[in-house]
Amino acid sequence: MSDSAPPEGLPGDAGEGTRAVRAGLPEPVKYEPTLPGPVFAAHYHLPGEPTGPYTYGRDENPTWTRLERAIGELEAPGRDDVETLAFASGMAAISALLFSQSRSGDTVVLPSDGYQALPLVRAQLEAYGVEVRTAPTGGDAQLDALDGARLLWIESPSNPGLDVCDIRRLVEAAHARGALVAVDNTLATPLGQRPLELGADFSVASGTKQLTGHGDLLLGYVTGRAGEAMTAVRHWRKIVGAIPGPMEAWLAHRSLATLQLRVDRQAASALAVAEALRGRPEVTGLRHPGLSDDPAHAVAARQMRRFGCVVSFTLPTRARAERFLQALRLVDDATSFGGVRSTAERRGRWGGDAVPEGFIRLSVGAEDPEDLVADVLRALGESAS
């Protein structure tokens, strides 16, 4: 049986934990491992005409195939018209989607409050003759920029501000104008929301973050309806060589087995931390979609099943923020988010986000929530002096 064939025995209505544990596994073979090890190959035996799935290492790899199938089963369970492509990083996936779907003279709509590398992508798109419009995520503001657009790029929840937009509403408006829609699903993960079920054409994410969750690999992916658009994404991956290593792909697949456990624990703990921060006099701009009084909560509750592991807030000054970070004992001062070890950083240090100097992005890990809350509140107290 071809390794690319889907496994049998996984019910279409299987629970998310079951799906995360079983997704992408091959059919069992006596004396073989349940998750075969990574295949390291630049070339394959290929006598005669190349008719099989694996011909050259830049095009396909059995380890990618299993991972891509697993992610597809999480992003669009029960569907056989969806394809997933893995990439070397989240930015490789983002770039492949944007540059494969736009041409000189096209218009692309991006969020003005999205991931800090998007301005770099915007500059390159404009250098290629693509018009780029931007609008904030909150309030569905991108609606006003859709006329004549070829592609709408949504980031919901946005990073690092955690605003949320009504994905269904934006998709319907974009499709009515003939535009494709891609959703950056990095912060939500497929267990937080499924963009394709909300009508989007593509779900794009950095697997570096919570999808794999251990802070030990770089990965990205694009999931979309099989067809011309995804063929173009695949072609882009081939010509630029933005492929994942087989070891990274294997580690990512292994990590998916604990995805539901991690996401549930981290989301619950993030909400506990956010609730503990609510009402603190030194904290302003507190955001987490799971908070009942968060501006995004009503929309998020309609389209998200889990609200994520990130909490953002602002302390009065840069110095206060730095003292807070230094006082933390269970939270590492590091960039990225979604890992099993909690991290936090002052986002203004990078210079790419329109945030106050004291803005903190806190990524809640898998530590005991009581310990995390105590650590955060203690660090707030110590940072006052």
C-alpha positions as CSV (number, residue, x, y, z in Angstrom):
1,M,0.0,0.0,0.0
2,S,1.3,3.5,-0.8
3,D,2.4,5.5,2.2
4,S,0.4,8.4,0.8
5,A,-2.9,6.5,1.2
6,P,-5.0,7.5,4.2
7,P,-5.3,5.2,7.1
8,E,-8.4,3.2,7.7
9,G,-10.3,3.0,10.9
10,L,-10.3,6.7,12.0
11,P,-14.0,7.6,12.2
12,G,-15.1,10.9,10.6
13,D,-16.6,12.0,13.8
14,A,-13.6,11.1,16.0
15,G,-12.9,13.4,18.8
16,E,-10.1,16.0,18.6
17,G,-7.8,14.2,21.0
18,T,-8.3,10.9,19.1
19,R,-7.7,12.7,15.8
20,A,-4.5,14.4,17.1
21,V,-3.1,11.1,18.3
22,R,-3.9,9.1,15.2
23,A,-3.8,11.7,12.4
24,G,-1.5,10.8,9.5
25,L,-0.4,7.4,10.7
26,P,0.0,4.7,8.1
27,E,-1.9,1.4,8.4
28,P,-0.2,-0.9,10.9
29,V,2.3,-3.3,9.6
30,K,3.6,-6.2,11.8
31,Y,6.9,-5.4,13.4
32,E,7.0,-1.9,12.0
33,P,6.8,1.3,14.2
34,T,3.4,3.0,14.5
35,L,5.1,6.3,13.4
36,P,7.9,5.4,11.0
37,G,11.1,7.3,11.4
38,P,12.2,10.1,9.2
39,V,13.2,9.3,5.6
40,F,16.5,11.0,4.7
41,A,16.7,10.9,0.9
42,A,17.8,13.3,-1.8
43,H,16.9,10.8,-4.5
44,Y,15.0,7.5,-4.9
45,H,15.4,4.5,-7.0
46,L,13.7,5.5,-10.2
47,P,14.1,3.1,-13.2
48,G,12.1,3.9,-16.3
49,E,9.5,6.6,-16.4
50,P,8.9,8.5,-13.2
51,T,5.3,7.5,-12.3
52,G,5.5,7.1,-8.5
53,P,5.0,9.7,-5.8
54,Y,8.6,10.0,-4.8
55,T,11.2,11.1,-7.4
56,Y,13.4,13.8,-5.9
57,G,13.9,15.1,-2.4
58,R,12.9,18.7,-3.2
59,D,9.5,17.6,-4.5
60,E,8.2,15.0,-2.1
61,N,9.3,13.0,0.9
62,P,7.3,10.2,2.8
63,T,7.9,11.9,6.1
64,W,6.3,15.1,4.8
65,T,3.4,13.1,3.4
66,R,2.5,11.7,6.7
67,L,2.8,15.1,8.4
68,E,0.8,16.9,5.7
69,R,-1.9,14.3,5.9
70,A,-2.1,14.7,9.7
71,I,-2.4,18.5,9.6
72,G,-5.0,18.2,6.9
73,E,-7.0,15.9,9.1
74,L,-6.9,18.4,11.9
75,E,-7.6,21.5,9.7
76,A,-10.4,19.9,7.7
77,P,-11.5,16.6,9.2
78,G,-13.5,14.2,7.0
79,R,-12.8,16.1,3.8
80,D,-10.9,14.5,0.9
81,D,-10.8,17.7,-1.3
82,V,-8.2,19.4,0.9
83,E,-4.4,19.4,0.4
84,T,-1.7,20.4,2.9
85,L,1.8,21.5,2.0
86,A,4.6,21.7,4.6
87,F,7.3,24.3,4.5
88,A,10.6,25.1,6.2
89,S,9.1,27.9,8.3
90,G,6.0,29.9,8.9
91,M,7.3,32.7,6.8
92,A,8.1,30.3,3.9
93,A,4.5,29.2,4.0
94,I,3.2,32.8,4.1
95,S,5.5,33.9,1.3
96,A,4.6,30.9,-0.9
97,L,0.9,31.6,-0.5
98,L,1.1,35.4,-1.1
99,F,3.6,35.3,-4.0
100,S,2.0,32.3,-5.8
101,Q,-1.5,33.9,-5.7
102,S,-0.6,37.5,-6.8
103,R,0.7,39.1,-9.9
104,S,1.8,42.6,-11.0
105,G,-1.3,44.7,-11.1
106,D,-3.2,42.7,-8.5
107,T,-4.3,44.0,-5.1
108,V,-3.7,42.3,-1.8
109,V,-5.3,43.3,1.5
110,L,-3.2,42.7,4.6
111,P,-3.9,43.4,8.3
112,S,-2.2,46.5,9.6
113,D,-1.8,44.9,13.0
114,G,-0.5,41.5,12.0
115,Y,2.8,39.6,12.4
116,Q,5.7,41.9,12.4
117,A,7.3,40.4,9.2
118,L,4.3,41.3,7.1
119,P,5.7,44.8,6.4
120,L,8.7,43.1,4.8
121,V,6.4,41.0,2.7
122,R,4.4,44.1,1.8
123,A,7.5,45.9,0.5
124,Q,8.4,42.9,-1.7
125,L,4.9,42.6,-3.1
126,E,5.0,46.3,-4.0
127,A,8.4,45.9,-5.6
128,Y,6.8,43.3,-7.8
129,G,4.0,45.7,-8.8
130,V,1.3,44.4,-6.4
131,E,-0.9,47.0,-4.7
132,V,-1.1,46.4,-1.0
133,R,-3.9,47.8,1.2
134,T,-3.9,47.5,4.9
135,A,-6.6,47.8,7.6
136,P,-6.8,46.7,11.3
137,T,-8.2,43.3,12.3
138,G,-10.7,44.6,14.8
139,G,-14.1,45.8,13.7
140,D,-13.8,43.9,10.4
141,A,-12.1,47.0,9.1
142,Q,-10.7,45.1,6.1
143,L,-14.1,45.1,4.6
144,D,-13.6,48.6,3.4
145,A,-10.5,47.7,1.4
146,L,-11.8,44.7,-0.6
147,D,-13.0,46.3,-3.8
148,G,-10.9,45.0,-6.7
149,A,-8.8,42.8,-4.5
150,R,-7.3,39.5,-5.6
151,L,-6.5,38.2,-2.1
152,L,-7.6,39.0,1.4
153,W,-5.1,38.0,4.2
154,I,-6.7,37.6,7.6
155,E,-4.9,37.2,10.9
156,S,-7.3,36.3,13.7
157,P,-6.5,36.5,16.5
158,S,-3.9,39.0,15.5
159,N,-0.4,38.9,16.8
160,P,0.5,40.5,19.2
161,G,-2.7,42.6,19.9
162,L,-5.1,39.6,20.0
163,D,-7.9,41.4,18.0
164,V,-10.4,39.1,16.3
165,C,-12.5,39.6,13.2
166,D,-15.6,37.9,11.9
167,I,-14.0,35.5,9.5
168,R,-17.3,34.3,7.9
169,R,-18.4,37.9,7.2
170,L,-15.1,38.8,5.6
171,V,-15.0,35.7,3.6
172,E,-18.5,36.2,2.2
173,A,-17.7,39.8,1.3
174,A,-14.4,38.9,-0.3
175,H,-15.8,36.0,-2.3
176,A,-18.6,38.3,-3.5
177,R,-15.9,40.5,-5.0
178,G,-14.0,37.6,-6.5
179,A,-11.2,37.6,-4.0
180,L,-9.5,34.6,-2.4
181,V,-9.2,34.5,1.4
182,A,-6.3,33.2,3.5
183,V,-6.4,33.0,7.3
184,D,-3.2,32.9,9.4
185,N,-4.3,30.3,11.9
186,T,-1.0,30.3,13.9
187,L,-2.3,31.6,17.2
188,A,-5.6,29.6,17.2
189,T,-4.3,26.3,15.9
190,P,-6.7,23.9,14.1
191,L,-8.1,23.0,17.6
192,G,-9.0,26.7,18.2
193,Q,-10.7,27.3,14.8
194,R,-10.9,25.8,11.4
195,P,-10.7,28.6,8.7
196,L,-11.8,26.3,5.9
197,E,-15.0,25.5,7.8
198,L,-15.6,29.3,8.1
199,G,-15.4,29.6,4.3
200,A,-11.7,30.6,3.8
201,D,-9.8,29.2,0.8
202,F,-6.5,28.7,2.7
203,S,-5.4,28.1,6.3
204,V,-1.8,29.1,6.8
205,A,0.3,28.8,9.9
206,S,3.7,28.7,11.6
207,G,4.0,25.2,13.0
208,T,7.0,26.5,15.0
209,K,4.5,27.8,17.6
210,Q,1.8,25.9,19.5
211,L,1.1,23.3,16.8
212,T,4.4,21.5,17.6
213,G,4.7,23.3,21.0
214,H,8.2,22.5,22.2
215,G,10.2,25.4,20.8
216,D,12.7,23.1,19.0
217,L,11.9,23.3,15.3
218,L,10.9,25.7,12.5
219,L,8.0,24.7,10.3
220,G,5.1,26.1,8.3
221,Y,2.2,24.9,6.3
222,V,-0.6,25.8,3.9
223,T,-3.9,23.9,3.8
224,G,-6.4,24.6,1.0
225,R,-8.9,23.1,-1.4
226,A,-7.1,20.9,-3.9
227,G,-6.9,22.5,-7.3
228,E,-5.2,25.2,-9.3
229,A,-4.5,27.5,-6.4
230,M,-2.8,24.8,-4.3
231,T,-0.9,23.6,-7.4
232,A,0.5,27.1,-7.6
233,V,1.6,27.0,-4.0
234,R,3.3,23.6,-4.5
235,H,5.1,25.0,-7.6
236,W,6.3,28.0,-5.6
237,R,7.7,25.6,-2.9
238,K,9.5,23.6,-5.6
239,I,11.2,26.5,-7.4
240,V,12.3,28.3,-4.2
241,G,13.2,25.1,-2.3
242,A,11.4,26.1,0.9
243,I,11.1,22.6,2.1
244,P,11.1,21.2,5.6
245,G,13.8,18.8,6.7
246,P,12.6,15.2,7.3
247,M,13.8,15.3,10.9
248,E,11.7,18.5,11.5
249,A,8.7,17.0,9.8
250,W,9.0,13.8,11.9
251,L,9.4,15.8,15.2
252,A,6.4,17.9,14.2
253,H,4.2,14.8,13.6
254,R,5.3,13.2,16.8
255,S,4.4,16.5,18.7
256,L,0.8,16.5,17.2
257,A,-0.1,13.6,19.5
258,T,-0.2,15.9,22.5
259,L,-1.8,18.9,20.8
260,Q,-5.2,18.6,22.4
261,L,-3.6,18.1,25.9
262,R,-1.3,21.1,25.5
263,V,-3.9,23.4,23.9
264,D,-6.5,22.6,26.6
265,R,-4.1,23.1,29.5
266,Q,-2.5,26.2,28.0
267,A,-5.8,27.9,27.1
268,A,-7.3,27.3,30.6
269,S,-4.1,28.6,32.2
270,A,-4.0,31.6,30.0
271,L,-7.5,32.5,31.0
272,A,-6.6,32.1,34.6
273,V,-3.6,34.4,34.2
274,A,-5.7,37.0,32.3
275,E,-8.4,36.9,35.0
276,A,-5.7,37.4,37.7
277,L,-4.4,40.5,35.8
278,R,-7.9,42.0,35.5
279,G,-8.2,45.0,37.8
280,R,-4.5,45.4,38.6
281,P,-3.9,49.1,38.6
282,E,-0.5,48.9,36.8
283,V,-2.0,46.8,34.0
284,T,-3.7,48.5,31.0
285,G,-4.9,47.2,27.6
286,L,-5.3,43.6,28.9
287,R,-6.4,41.4,26.0
288,H,-7.3,37.7,25.8
289,P,-10.3,36.6,23.6
290,G,-11.5,34.2,26.4
291,L,-12.2,37.1,28.8
292,S,-15.9,37.7,28.9
293,D,-15.3,41.5,28.8
294,D,-12.7,41.4,26.1
295,P,-13.7,43.5,23.0
296,A,-13.2,40.4,20.8
297,H,-15.0,37.9,23.0
298,A,-18.4,37.9,21.4
299,V,-17.0,37.3,17.9
300,A,-14.4,34.9,19.1
301,A,-17.0,32.8,20.9
302,R,-18.9,32.3,17.6
303,Q,-16.0,31.0,15.6
304,M,-13.4,29.7,18.0
305,R,-13.5,26.5,20.1
306,R,-10.5,27.5,22.2
307,F,-9.1,31.0,22.8
308,G,-5.4,30.4,22.7
309,C,-2.4,30.6,25.1
310,V,-1.4,34.2,24.6
311,V,-2.2,37.2,26.9
312,S,-1.2,40.7,26.2
313,F,-1.1,43.8,28.4
314,T,0.8,47.0,28.9
315,L,2.8,48.2,32.0
316,P,3.3,51.9,32.6
317,T,6.8,52.2,31.3
318,R,9.6,50.4,29.4
319,A,11.6,50.2,32.7
320,R,8.7,48.7,34.6
321,A,8.2,46.1,31.9
322,E,11.8,45.2,32.0
323,R,11.8,44.9,35.8
324,F,8.7,42.7,35.5
325,L,10.3,40.3,33.0
326,Q,13.5,40.1,35.1
327,A,11.5,39.2,38.2
328,L,9.7,36.3,36.6
329,R,11.0,32.9,37.7
330,L,8.8,30.4,35.8
331,V,8.5,32.5,32.6
332,D,11.4,32.8,30.2
333,D,12.2,36.1,28.5
334,A,12.1,34.9,24.9
335,T,10.3,35.5,21.7
336,S,7.8,33.2,19.9
337,F,4.8,31.7,21.7
338,G,2.9,28.4,22.1
339,G,5.6,26.4,23.8
340,V,5.1,24.1,26.9
341,R,7.4,26.5,28.8
342,S,5.9,29.9,29.4
343,T,7.6,32.9,27.8
344,A,7.1,36.6,27.8
345,E,8.7,39.6,26.1
346,R,8.5,43.3,25.7
347,R,7.4,43.4,22.1
348,G,8.6,47.0,21.5
349,R,12.2,45.8,21.6
350,W,11.9,44.5,18.0
351,G,10.6,47.8,16.6
352,G,8.2,46.2,14.2
353,D,4.9,46.3,16.2
354,A,2.8,49.4,16.8
355,V,2.7,48.8,20.6
356,P,3.6,50.9,23.6
357,E,7.0,50.6,25.1
358,G,5.6,48.7,28.1
359,F,3.6,46.2,26.0
360,I,4.0,42.6,27.1
361,R,3.2,39.5,25.2
362,L,2.9,36.5,27.6
363,S,2.7,33.0,26.2
364,V,1.3,30.6,28.8
365,G,2.8,27.2,28.9
366,A,1.9,23.9,30.6
367,E,3.1,24.7,34.1
368,D,0.6,24.5,37.0
369,P,-1.7,27.5,36.6
370,E,-1.6,28.3,40.3
371,D,2.2,28.5,40.1
372,L,2.1,30.7,37.0
373,V,-0.5,33.1,38.5
374,A,1.6,33.4,41.7
375,D,4.7,34.0,39.7
376,V,3.2,36.7,37.5
377,L,1.6,38.5,40.5
378,R,4.8,38.3,42.5
379,A,6.8,39.7,39.6
380,L,4.3,42.6,39.2
381,G,4.7,43.5,42.9
382,E,8.5,43.3,42.8
383,S,8.7,45.4,39.6
384,A,6.9,48.3,41.3
385,S,10.1,49.4,43.1
